[in-house]
Amino acid sequence: QVQVEESGGGLVQPGGSLRLSCTASRSIISTSVVAWYRQAPGEQPEFVALLAPRGTTNYADSVKGRFTISGDNARNTVHLQMNSLKPEDTAVYYCNLKKFTLPTYDYWGQGTQVTVSW
């Protein structure tokens, strides 16, 4: 079983920045599709960004130009740099590691809270 841990959340003012990190307990980042999702209170989970094994990235329209996802395979870590944060970015952010070819896997972290407020 692989443990996935998110970190870096916190309270930040509108316009500020945070960097979230997603670390796996085994060296699987390089073979995973790593995605960030978020869920605000009373809302459905929402896709935020993903990083594919060959470096392809994809972002939700709501975060394009403000968020950047990047990988550090040596540290089994993926980062989500969040700039120009808005109150509507407030949510619990979850990291997901998934592999679609055999052997498949689908691992989730426990989430990290991001609050954007004055």
DSSP file (Angstrom, degrees, kcal/mol; ACC not computed):
  #  RESIDUE AA STRUCTURE BP1 BP2  ACC     N-H-->O    O-->H-N    N-H-->O    O-->H-N    TCO  KAPPA ALPHA  PHI   PSI    X-CA   Y-CA   Z-CA
    1    1 A Q              0   0    0      0, 0.0     2,-0.4     0, 0.0   106,-0.0   0.000 360.0 360.0 360.0 136.2    0.0    0.0    0.0
    2    2 A V        -     0   0    0     22,-0.0     2,-0.4    23,-0.0    22,-0.0  -0.831 360.0-143.3-100.9 134.6    1.3    3.4   -0.9
    3    3 A Q        -     0   0    0     -2,-0.4    22,-2.0   104,-0.1     2,-0.5  -0.816  12.7-163.9 -95.1 135.8    0.8    6.4    1.4
    4    4 A V  E     -A   24   0A   0     -2,-0.4   106,-0.5   104,-0.4     2,-0.4  -0.980   7.1-172.4-121.0 129.6    0.1    9.8   -0.2
    5    5 A E  E     -A   23   0A   0     18,-2.4    18,-2.6    -2,-0.5     2,-0.3  -0.979   9.1-158.3-129.9 127.1    0.5   12.9    1.8
    6    6 A E  E     +A   22   0A   0     -2,-0.4     2,-0.3    16,-0.2    16,-0.2  -0.730  19.9 166.8 -95.6 150.5   -0.4   16.5    0.9
    7    7 A S  E     +A   21   0A   0     14,-2.0    14,-2.7    -2,-0.3   105,-0.1  -0.962  39.5  67.7-152.0 167.4    1.1   19.5    2.6
    8    8 A G        +     0   0    0     -2,-0.3    11,-0.3     1,-0.3    -1,-0.0   0.379  61.7 134.4 102.6  -3.4    1.4   23.2    2.2
    9    9 A G        +     0   0    0     12,-0.1     2,-0.3     9,-0.1    -1,-0.3  -0.182  21.4 117.9 -72.2 172.1   -2.1   24.3    2.8
   10   10 A G  E     -d  114   0B   0    103,-0.9   105,-2.9   102,-0.1     2,-0.5  -0.989  61.6 -47.9 163.2-166.5   -3.0   27.2    5.0
   11   11 A L  E     +d  115   0B   0     -2,-0.3     2,-0.3   103,-0.2   105,-0.2  -0.868  53.4 166.9-102.0 129.7   -4.6   30.7    5.2
   12   12 A V  E     -d  116   0B   0    103,-2.6   105,-2.0    -2,-0.5     3,-0.1  -0.985  33.9-112.8-141.9 150.2   -3.6   33.3    2.7
   13   13 A Q    >   -     0   0    0     -2,-0.3     3,-2.3   103,-0.2    72,-0.2  -0.456  50.7 -81.3 -78.3 154.6   -5.0   36.7    1.7
   14   14 A P  T 3  S+     0   0    0      0, 0.0    72,-0.2     0, 0.0    -1,-0.1  -0.298 121.1  28.7 -53.8 137.8   -6.5   37.2   -1.8
   15   15 A G  T 3  S+     0   0    0     70,-3.2    69,-0.6     1,-0.3    71,-0.1   0.261 100.5 116.2  90.6 -10.9   -3.8   37.8   -4.3
   16   16 A G    <   -     0   0    0     -3,-2.3    69,-2.4    69,-0.2     2,-0.3  -0.083  57.3-122.7 -82.9-175.2   -1.3   35.7   -2.4
   17   17 A S        +     0   0    0     66,-0.2     2,-0.3    67,-0.2    66,-0.2  -0.930  20.6 180.0-132.4 152.5    0.4   32.4   -3.2
   18   18 A L  E     - B   0  82A   0     64,-2.1    64,-3.3    -2,-0.3     2,-0.5  -0.978  17.1-145.6-143.1 152.6    0.8   28.9   -1.7
   19   19 A R  E     - B   0  81A   0    -11,-0.3     2,-0.3    -2,-0.3    62,-0.2  -0.968  15.2-160.7-122.4 116.8    2.7   25.9   -2.9
   20   20 A L  E     - B   0  80A   0     60,-2.6    60,-2.6    -2,-0.5     2,-0.4  -0.667   5.3-156.7 -90.4 148.3    1.1   22.5   -2.2
   21   21 A S  E     -AB   7  79A   0    -14,-2.7   -14,-2.0    -2,-0.3     2,-0.5  -0.970   8.5-163.4-126.7 144.9    3.1   19.3   -2.2
   22   22 A C  E     -AB   6  78A   0     56,-2.4    56,-2.3    -2,-0.4     2,-0.4  -0.980  14.8-174.1-126.7 115.6    2.0   15.7   -2.8
   23   23 A T  E     -AB   5  77A   0    -18,-2.6   -18,-2.4    -2,-0.5     2,-0.3  -0.934  10.7-152.3-118.7 133.5    4.5   13.1   -1.7
   24   24 A A  E     -A    4   0A   0     52,-2.4   -20,-0.2    -2,-0.4     5,-0.1  -0.759  18.4-134.1-101.5 149.4    4.2    9.3   -2.2
   25   25 A S  S    S+     0   0    0    -22,-2.0     2,-0.3    -2,-0.3   -21,-0.1   0.594  91.6  42.3 -79.7 -10.4    5.8    6.7    0.1
   26   26 A R  S    S-     0   0    0    -23,-0.3     2,-2.2    50,-0.1     3,-0.4  -0.901 100.2 -94.2-130.9 164.4    7.2    4.8   -2.8
   27   27 A S  S    S+     0   0    0     -2,-0.3    -2,-0.1     1,-0.2    46,-0.0  -0.466  82.0 114.9 -79.8  75.5    8.8    5.8   -6.1
   28   28 A I    >>  +     0   0    0     -2,-2.2     3,-1.0    48,-0.1     4,-0.5   0.395  39.6  96.0-122.1   0.2    5.7    5.9   -8.3
   29   29 A I  G >4 S+     0   0    0     -3,-0.4     3,-1.3     1,-0.2     5,-0.1   0.908  82.7  55.6 -58.5 -41.6    5.4    9.5   -9.2
   30   30 A S  G 34 S+     0   0    0      1,-0.3    -1,-0.2    43,-0.2    -2,-0.1   0.703 113.7  40.0 -68.9 -18.9    7.2    9.0  -12.5
   31   31 A T  G <4 S+     0   0    0     -3,-1.0     2,-0.3     2,-0.0    -1,-0.3   0.327 103.9  88.4-109.5   6.6    4.8    6.3  -13.6
   32   32 A S  S << S-     0   0    0     -3,-1.3     2,-0.8    -4,-0.5    67,-0.2  -0.706  73.6-128.7-106.1 153.0    1.6    7.9  -12.3
   33   33 A V  E     -E   98   0B   0     65,-3.3    65,-1.9    -2,-0.3     2,-0.5  -0.924  37.2-159.3 -88.2 115.0   -0.9   10.4  -13.6
   34   34 A V  E     +EF  97  51B   0     17,-2.6    17,-2.8    -2,-0.8     2,-0.4  -0.871  14.5 177.5-104.7 125.3   -0.9   12.8  -10.7
   35   35 A A  E     -EF  96  50B   0     61,-2.6    61,-2.8    -2,-0.5     2,-0.4  -0.948  22.2-144.5-129.9 147.3   -3.9   15.0  -10.3
   36   36 A W  E     +EF  95  49B   0     13,-3.1    12,-2.7    -2,-0.4    13,-1.4  -0.920  21.1 178.6-106.4 136.0   -5.1   17.6   -7.9
   37   37 A Y  E     -EF  94  47B   0     57,-2.7    57,-3.0    -2,-0.4     2,-0.3  -0.876   8.8-157.8-125.6 162.8   -8.8   17.9   -7.0
   38   38 A R  E     -EF  93  46B   0      8,-2.4     8,-3.1    -2,-0.3     2,-0.4  -0.988   5.8-162.2-141.4 154.2  -10.5   20.3   -4.6
   39   39 A Q  E     -E   92   0B   0     53,-2.1    53,-2.2    -2,-0.3     5,-0.1  -0.951   6.5-159.7-140.1 118.1  -13.8   20.3   -2.7
   40   40 A A    >   -     0   0    0      4,-0.4     3,-2.3    -2,-0.4    51,-0.1  -0.573  46.3 -75.8 -87.9 157.3  -15.4   23.3   -1.2
   41   41 A P  T 3  S+     0   0    0      0, 0.0    -1,-0.1     0, 0.0     3,-0.1  -0.297 118.8   5.0 -55.9 129.2  -18.0   23.0    1.5
   42   42 A G  T 3  S+     0   0    0      1,-0.3     2,-0.2    -3,-0.1    -2,-0.0   0.522 112.3 106.9  76.4   5.0  -21.3   21.9    0.1
   43   43 A E  S <  S-     0   0    0     -3,-2.3    -1,-0.3     1,-0.0     3,-0.1  -0.725  73.6-104.5-114.5 163.5  -19.8   21.5   -3.4
   44   44 A Q        -     0   0    0     -2,-0.2    -4,-0.4     1,-0.1    -6,-0.1  -0.517  51.9 -87.0 -77.1 152.1  -18.9   18.5   -5.6
   45   45 A P        -     0   0    0      0, 0.0     2,-0.4     0, 0.0    -6,-0.2  -0.300  48.1-152.9 -57.2 146.4  -15.2   17.7   -6.0
   46   46 A E  E     -F   38   0B   0     -8,-3.1    -8,-2.4    -3,-0.1     2,-0.2  -0.983  14.0-120.0-130.5 133.3  -13.6   19.6   -8.8
   47   47 A F  E     +F   37   0B   0     -2,-0.4   -10,-0.2   -10,-0.2     3,-0.1  -0.473  32.5 171.9 -66.5 139.5  -10.6   18.8  -11.0
   48   48 A V  E     -     0   0B   0    -12,-2.7    12,-2.6     1,-0.4     2,-0.3   0.741  53.5 -28.5-114.8 -55.0   -7.8   21.3  -10.7
   49   49 A A  E     -FG  36  59B   0    -13,-1.4   -13,-3.1    10,-0.2    -1,-0.4  -0.990  48.7-156.1-163.1 156.1   -4.7   20.1  -12.5
   50   50 A L  E     -FG  35  58B   0      8,-2.2     8,-1.6    -2,-0.3     2,-0.4  -0.988   6.5-156.5-142.3 156.8   -2.8   17.0  -13.7
   51   51 A L  E     -FG  34  57B   0    -17,-2.8   -17,-2.6    -2,-0.3     6,-0.2  -0.991  16.6-154.5-130.3 120.7    0.7   15.9  -14.6
   52   52 A A    >   -     0   0    0      4,-3.1     3,-2.5    -2,-0.4   -19,-0.2  -0.538  33.3-101.0 -93.3 162.2    1.1   12.9  -16.8
   53   53 A P  T 3  S+     0   0    0      0, 0.0   -21,-0.1     0, 0.0    -1,-0.1   0.789 121.1  51.1 -55.3 -31.5    4.3   10.7  -16.9
   54   54 A R  T 3  S-     0   0    0    -23,-0.1   -24,-0.0     2,-0.0   -23,-0.0   0.357 126.5 -96.1 -90.1   8.1    5.7   12.3  -20.0
   55   55 A G  S <  S+     0   0    0     -3,-2.5     2,-0.1     1,-0.3    16,-0.0   0.430  73.1 149.0  97.7  -1.2    5.3   15.8  -18.6
   56   56 A T        -     0   0    0     -5,-0.1    -4,-3.1     1,-0.0     2,-0.3  -0.449  27.2-164.0 -66.4 137.5    1.9   16.6  -20.2
   57   57 A T  E     -G   51   0B   0     -6,-0.2     2,-0.3    -2,-0.1    -6,-0.2  -0.872  12.0-173.7-122.2 157.3   -0.1   19.0  -18.0
   58   58 A N  E     -G   50   0B   0     -8,-1.6    -8,-2.2    -2,-0.3     2,-0.3  -0.989   6.0-166.9-148.5 144.5   -3.8   20.0  -18.0
   59   59 A Y  E     -G   49   0B   0     -2,-0.3   -10,-0.2   -10,-0.2     2,-0.1  -0.948  27.5-108.3-133.9 150.2   -5.6   22.6  -15.9
   60   60 A A    >>  -     0   0    0    -12,-2.6     3,-1.7    -2,-0.3     4,-1.1  -0.487  36.7-118.0 -67.8 148.5   -9.1   23.5  -15.1
   61   61 A D  T 34 S+     0   0    0      1,-0.3     3,-0.4     2,-0.2    -1,-0.1   0.842 112.1  63.8 -58.7 -32.2  -10.2   26.7  -16.8
   62   62 A S  T 34 S+     0   0    0      1,-0.2    -1,-0.3     3,-0.0   -14,-0.1   0.676 112.8  32.3 -69.1 -16.1  -10.7   28.4  -13.5
   63   63 A V  T X> S+     0   0    0     -3,-1.7     3,-2.3   -15,-0.2     4,-2.2   0.457  83.4 128.1-119.4  -3.8   -7.0   28.1  -12.5
   64   64 A K  T 3< S+     0   0    0     -4,-1.1     4,-0.1    -3,-0.4   -15,-0.0  -0.285  80.7  15.7 -57.9 135.1   -5.2   28.4  -15.9
   65   65 A G  T 34 S+     0   0    0      2,-0.4    -1,-0.3     1,-0.1     3,-0.1   0.294 125.8  59.7  85.0 -10.8   -2.5   31.0  -15.8
   66   66 A R  T <4 S+     0   0    0     -3,-2.3    17,-2.2     1,-0.2     2,-0.3   0.692  97.7  53.1-116.0 -34.1   -2.5   31.1  -12.0
   67   67 A F  E  <  -C   82   0A   0     -4,-2.2    -2,-0.4    15,-0.2     2,-0.4  -0.812  59.2-168.7-109.1 146.5   -1.6   27.5  -11.0
   68   68 A T  E     -C   81   0A   0     13,-2.3    13,-3.0    -2,-0.3     2,-0.4  -0.993   6.5-156.6-135.4 128.6    1.3   25.4  -12.1
   69   69 A I  E     +C   80   0A   0     -2,-0.4     2,-0.3    11,-0.2    11,-0.2  -0.857  21.2 166.8-103.6 138.5    1.8   21.7  -11.5
   70   70 A S  E     -C   79   0A   0      9,-2.1     9,-3.0    -2,-0.4     2,-0.3  -0.985  23.1-133.0-149.7 156.5    5.3   20.2  -11.6
   71   71 A G  E     -C   78   0A   0     -2,-0.3     2,-0.4     7,-0.2     7,-0.2  -0.854  10.5-168.3-117.7 149.3    7.0   17.0  -10.6
   72   72 A D  E > > -C   77   0A   0      5,-3.2     5,-2.0    -2,-0.3     3,-1.1  -0.813  11.3-179.1-129.1  88.1   10.2   16.1   -8.6
   73   73 A N  G > 5S+     0   0    0     -2,-0.4     3,-1.3     1,-0.3   -44,-0.2   0.844  78.1  61.5 -61.6 -34.6   10.7   12.4   -9.3
   74   74 A A  G 3 5S+     0   0    0      1,-0.3    -1,-0.3     2,-0.1   -47,-0.0   0.818 113.8  36.0 -62.3 -29.3   13.8   12.2   -7.1
   75   75 A R  G < 5S-     0   0    0     -3,-1.1    -1,-0.3     2,-0.2    -2,-0.2   0.277 107.2-123.2-105.7   9.1   11.7   13.2   -4.1
   76   76 A N  T < 5S+     0   0    0     -3,-1.3   -52,-2.4    -4,-0.3     2,-0.4   0.882  71.1 130.3  52.3  40.7    8.5   11.3   -5.2
   77   77 A T  E   < -BC  23  72A   0     -5,-2.0    -5,-3.2   -54,-0.2     2,-0.4  -0.956  46.6-163.1-132.7 142.7    6.8   14.7   -5.0
   78   78 A V  E     -BC  22  71A   0    -56,-2.3   -56,-2.4    -2,-0.4     2,-0.3  -0.987  17.3-153.0-120.8 136.6    4.5   16.8   -7.1
   79   79 A H  E     -BC  21  70A   0     -9,-3.0    -9,-2.1    -2,-0.4     2,-0.5  -0.795  10.3-158.5-108.7 150.4    4.0   20.4   -6.4
   80   80 A L  E     -BC  20  69A   0    -60,-2.6   -60,-2.6    -2,-0.3     2,-0.6  -0.911  12.3-159.8-125.5 103.5    1.0   22.7   -7.2
   81   81 A Q  E     -BC  19  68A   0    -13,-3.0   -13,-2.3    -2,-0.5     2,-0.6  -0.733   9.2-166.4 -84.3 122.4    2.1   26.4   -7.2
   82   82 A M  E     +BC  18  67A   0    -64,-3.3   -64,-2.1    -2,-0.6     2,-0.3  -0.939  10.9 173.7-117.7 114.5   -0.9   28.6   -6.7
   83   83 A N        +     0   0    0    -17,-2.2   -66,-0.2    -2,-0.6   -67,-0.2  -0.729  59.0  24.2-114.4 165.6   -0.6   32.3   -7.4
   84   84 A S  S    S-     0   0    0    -69,-0.6    -1,-0.2    -2,-0.3   -67,-0.2   0.899  84.5-160.3  48.8  48.7   -3.1   35.1   -7.5
   85   85 A L        -     0   0    0    -69,-2.4   -70,-3.2    -3,-0.2   -69,-0.2  -0.265   7.7-158.6 -66.4 146.1   -5.3   33.2   -5.2
   86   86 A K    >   -     0   0    0    -72,-0.2     3,-2.3    -3,-0.1     4,-0.3  -0.836  32.0-109.5-120.4 156.9   -9.0   34.1   -4.9
   87   87 A P  G >  S+     0   0    0      0, 0.0     3,-1.8     0, 0.0    29,-0.4   0.846 117.7  63.4 -54.8 -32.9  -11.6   33.5   -2.2
   88   88 A E  G 3  S+     0   0    0      1,-0.3   -48,-0.1   -48,-0.0    -3,-0.0   0.563  88.5  69.7 -72.2  -5.6  -13.3   31.0   -4.6
   89   89 A D  G <  S+     0   0    0     -3,-2.3    -1,-0.3    27,-0.1     2,-0.2   0.518  71.0 120.0 -82.7  -6.3  -10.1   28.9   -4.4
   90   90 A T    <   +     0   0    0     -3,-1.8     2,-0.3    -4,-0.3    25,-0.2  -0.427  40.9 105.0 -62.8 124.3  -10.9   28.0   -0.8
   91   91 A A  E    S- H   0 114B   0     23,-1.9    23,-2.8    -2,-0.2     2,-0.5  -0.966  76.3 -79.9-178.0 171.7  -11.3   24.3   -0.5
   92   92 A V  E     -EH  39 113B   0    -53,-2.2   -53,-2.1    -2,-0.3     2,-0.5  -0.879  47.9-145.6 -89.8 127.9   -9.7   21.1    0.7
   93   93 A Y  E     -EH  38 112B   0     19,-3.0    19,-2.0    -2,-0.5     2,-0.4  -0.844  14.8-166.3-102.8 129.8   -7.2   20.0   -1.9
   94   94 A Y  E     -E   37   0B   0    -57,-3.0   -57,-2.7    -2,-0.5     2,-0.4  -0.890  11.2-143.7-117.8 143.9   -6.6   16.3   -2.6
   95   95 A C  E     -E   36   0B   0     -2,-0.4    14,-1.9   -59,-0.2     2,-0.4  -0.883  15.6-167.4-105.9 137.4   -3.8   14.6   -4.5
   96   96 A N  E     -EI  35 108B   0    -61,-2.8   -61,-2.6    -2,-0.4     2,-0.5  -0.989   7.7-165.2-127.6 131.5   -4.5   11.5   -6.6
   97   97 A L  E     +EI  34 107B   0     10,-2.7    10,-3.0    -2,-0.4     2,-0.4  -0.972  19.6 172.8-115.0 124.4   -2.0    9.1   -8.1
   98   98 A K  E     -EI  33 106B   0    -65,-1.9   -65,-3.3    -2,-0.5     2,-0.4  -0.983  21.4-167.1-137.4 142.6   -3.4    6.8  -10.7
   99   99 A K  E     - I   0 105B   0      6,-2.3     6,-1.3    -2,-0.4   -67,-0.1  -0.998   1.1-171.1-127.9 129.3   -1.9    4.2  -13.2
  100  100 A F        +     0   0    0     -2,-0.4     2,-0.2     4,-0.2     4,-0.2   0.648  65.8  71.3 -96.9 -17.5   -4.1    3.0  -16.0
  101  101 A T  S    S-     0   0    0      2,-0.2     4,-0.1     1,-0.1    -2,-0.0  -0.679  99.9 -46.3 -98.0 156.3   -1.9    0.2  -17.3
  102  102 A L  S    S+     0   0    0     -2,-0.2    -1,-0.1     1,-0.2    -2,-0.1  -0.360 128.0  40.0 -65.7 141.0   -1.2   -3.1  -15.4
  103  103 A P  S    S-     0   0    0      0, 0.0    -2,-0.2     0, 0.0    -1,-0.2   0.463  93.2-166.5 -76.1 129.1   -0.6   -3.2  -12.6
  104  104 A T        +     0   0    0     -4,-0.2     2,-0.3    -6,-0.0    -4,-0.2  -0.371  10.7 174.9 -79.0 158.2   -3.1   -0.4  -12.0
  105  105 A Y  E     -I   99   0B   0     -6,-1.3    -6,-2.3    -2,-0.1     2,-0.3  -0.982  20.5-163.2-156.6 164.5   -3.5    1.6   -8.9
  106  106 A D  E     +I   98   0B   0     -2,-0.3     2,-0.4    -8,-0.2    -8,-0.2  -0.793  19.2 177.1-153.9 100.0   -5.5    4.6   -7.6
  107  107 A Y  E     -I   97   0B   0    -10,-3.0   -10,-2.7    -2,-0.3     2,-0.3  -0.879   7.0-167.9-116.1 141.8   -4.2    6.3   -4.4
  108  108 A W  E     -I   96   0B   0     -2,-0.4  -104,-0.4   -12,-0.2   -12,-0.2  -0.932  12.8-137.5-124.9 148.2   -5.6    9.4   -2.6
  109  109 A G        -     0   0    0    -14,-1.9  -104,-0.2    -2,-0.3     3,-0.1  -0.375  30.3-107.7 -90.0 179.7   -4.2   11.6    0.1
  110  110 A Q        -     0   0    0   -106,-0.5  -105,-0.1     1,-0.2   -16,-0.1   0.602  61.6-116.1 -86.3 -13.4   -6.2   12.9    3.1
  111  111 A G        -     0   0    0    -16,-0.1     2,-0.4   -19,-0.0   -17,-0.2   0.025  15.3-120.4  98.0 154.8   -6.3   16.5    1.8
  112  112 A T  E     - H   0  93B   0    -19,-2.0   -19,-3.0  -105,-0.1     2,-0.3  -1.000  25.9-120.7-135.8 136.3   -4.9   19.8    2.8
  113  113 A Q  E     - H   0  92B   0     -2,-0.4  -103,-0.9   -21,-0.2     2,-0.5  -0.583  23.3-171.0 -82.4 131.4   -7.1   22.9    3.6
  114  114 A V  E     -dH  10  91B   0    -23,-2.8   -23,-1.9    -2,-0.3     2,-0.5  -0.991   4.9-176.5-119.1 124.2   -6.6   26.1    1.6
  115  115 A T  E     -d   11   0B   0   -105,-2.9  -103,-2.6    -2,-0.5     2,-0.6  -0.982   8.7-168.3-124.6 123.3   -8.4   29.2    2.8
  116  116 A V  E     +d   12   0B   0     -2,-0.5     2,-0.3   -29,-0.4  -103,-0.2  -0.931  36.6 123.5-112.6 110.6   -8.2   32.4    0.9
  117  117 A S              0   0    0   -105,-2.0    -2,-0.1    -2,-0.6   -31,-0.0  -0.993 360.0 360.0-162.1 156.0   -9.6   35.3    3.0
  118  118 A W              0   0    0     -2,-0.3  -105,-0.1  -105,-0.2    -1,-0.0   0.455 360.0 360.0 -78.0 360.0   -8.9   38.6    4.5
